[in-house]
Amino acid sequence: MKAFWLYIALLLVFSKSLAQDYPQQDIDIEQFIENVFAVQNGDVSSEDLYESLLLFYSNPINLNNTDIDELRSLFILSESQLKNFFDYKNKYGDLLSIYELQNIPEFDLYTIYQLMPFVIVRDQGLNSDNRPILSRILNEKNNYLLLRYERTLEDKKGYLTDENSNTSRYLGSPNKIYSRFRISHIRDFSIGFTAEKDAGEELIWDKKTNRYGADFYSGHIQLQNQGRLKNIIVGDYQIQYGQSMLLGAGFNVGKGAETITTVRRSNLGIRPYTSVIETNFFRGVAATVELTKKIDITGFYSRLKQDASVRNDTLELERQEYISSLLSSGFHRTPNELASKNTILEQNYGATLLYHNKVNGLSLGSTFILTELSSPLIRADKLYNKYEFKGTENYNIGIFGDYNWQNFSFFGEGARSKSGGLGGLFGVITSLTPKLETSIVLRNYDKDFHSTYGNAFGESIRNINEHGVYWGLKYSPSRRYEFTAYFDSFSYPWIRSTINAPSSGYEYLFRANYKPNRSTLFYVQFRQQSKADNASAGEQTTAIRYPMEGIKRNYAINLDFPANDMLSFKSRIQWSTYDFNNIGTKGYAAWQDLNIDLGKVRISGRFAIFDTENFNNAQYAYERDLLYAFSIPAYSGQGTRQYILVQYKALKKITFWVKYARTHYRDRETVGTGLEEINGNVRTDLKLQARITF
């Protein structure tokens, strides 16, 4: 205790310097995502996850003005660390410096280094700015303008002139153009604007087709903590409450090497939407009002046009229009894609009532959401669509809750859709000892449970037609060693589009980490997954295709290590096998990364080789990319891939990035399919970006 008060006294002596915001720490986003988020595969929306993470990086959390849900959403701190943090604050008051975290039980240096890019320590009085809102906005330092250009240098089939029409299939140029402006202050305000033109889309001003410049625009204005009005957003937004069964804001990180913190969701409320993924967000207005100190109510309304192929029912005398599905690609490159743009109006109305008691760690809430479509959704007459949503209107109502008791954290959510289908999830996270943590999640989503904006924990992307049990473990015998594992058993009670019968499967993972210091990481990882799939016509002798078990095994060995303060390396090899119908295939990839930090100039490069027998053995590998960009290419076939990324801080407020990537295939004469096909065995991509602050 004497040492503690001596430490506090030293902080007070230097309070003028220590109480200021420390320079935000840079982060290796690639390594952070790879270590914390989902195992590399093609089943997760990586861009959405990355946008969520960068939201905290660009707007760090003030540790003196935060809550348990906000800190949970970083997926860094364990439940016992969260409890110790708030116990410490309740006992000693606000933090004076980020370095005071070292005094909190279970906060080792590695944990603190993980937190530092996403948090700050600031006197709460600095947030109590009495200047008019316009003055605060005009003088805010946390702002930036981002300009990005991307292009594949080889010609794709869609850009070549069609002999019959003498025009190209794609209407626009192969240039991808992106811009974003953002100005924000923590728990005060946020203003953002984003515009994007995908490759192949036109940059055009045409009132007849309602096209004005870029193909996609997004923007928002947010105000927070205006008396009882805790939060209000006009524009594009997402909402997250409960376990994301009805309202999820892109934080579904899935199963991965982090087996504890990623299985639960947090009550993050309304958040600005800043991604360029053109689906799964709301456009309109949402607000959270404080009814009492412990009760908040959030209401929202959204009016958003969606892409869909409109059809006519020729059997009806009035030829009623309907849609068979909503389109989610966001591409409008061809006349057909353009004809499907904004053809259906989707409206959403809803509210969430939340009770929270910080003293005993209890929160309870209820959500209602109503979705209306301007034309009925009538899916294809297939057996697997029997229990899917049909019509123009769907509603959901659900309840959720969290409760913390000592080292146990309980969480759950249950919901019912208009069809009568039920969805439910219950989980618990606990620290059995300071070195051993475990998590258990039970889930049950009926085959007729319809939740458009839910993304709760599960094997599938959608929360429908799935039962499952997940068990995770994390054991840290010392600062240098960490062992994680999980086992997940799941089943599908009804058939799916790719499986002709009810099926089941399992998945498990084991990973061993060795961290001799905060910059060096060595790990080995094994993952096995068993899933049913229909055999192809050539693999069966019967007329009816029936599902068969496929087993995939993934192996990985990785080493990240620094040579000195300027130079660091990353070496990795990963391989897999896939057994299906007594036929085994395999594939591997190996790569070497080199990173050089020269102060104003940073250079990253990679050389990779890969050899896979089929796409079932595709190897997924995170790559360093431009700031606020994300890359996880699939290595499939035989070939090599190289890239070089250069970051140059030209001036104090201007930074440039250039990335050049080239993939050379040795087993084919064309790259890609359809209109994306390249005549040749090489694909080269160029990306340029500038970031300007004011």
ABEGO torsion letter per residue (X at the ends): XAAAAAAAAAAAAAAAAAABBBBBBBBBAAAAAAAABBBBBAABBAAAAAAAAAAAAABBBBAABBBAAAAAAAGABBAAAAAAAAAAAAAAEBBABAAAAAABBGBBAAAAAAAAAABBBBBAAAABBABBAAAAAAABABBBBBBBBBBBABBBAAABBBAAAGBBABABBABBBBBBBBBBBBGABBBBBBBBBBBGBBBBBBAAAGBBEBABBBBBBBBBGBEABABBBBEBBBBBBEAGAABBAGABAEBBABAAAAABBBBAEBBBBABABABGBBBEBBBBBBABAABBBBBBBBBBBBBBBBBBBAABAAGBBBBABBBAAGBBABAAAAAABGABBBBBBBBBBBBBBAAAGBBBBBBBBBBBBABBBBBBBBAAAAABBBEABBBBBBBBBBBBBEABBBBBBBBBBAAGBBBBBBBBBBBABAABBBBBBBBBBBAABBBAABBBBEABABBBGBBBBBBBBBBBABAABBBBBBBBBBBBABBBAABABBBBBBBBBBBBBBBABAABBBBBBBBBBBBBBBBBAAABABABBBBBBBBBBBBBBBBBBBABAABBBBBBBBBBBBBBGGBBBBBBBBBBBBBBBAGABBBBBBBBBBBBABAAABBBBBBBBBBGBBBBBBBBEBEBBBBBBBBBBABAABBBBBBBBBBBBAABABBEBEAABBBEABBBBBBBBBBBBX
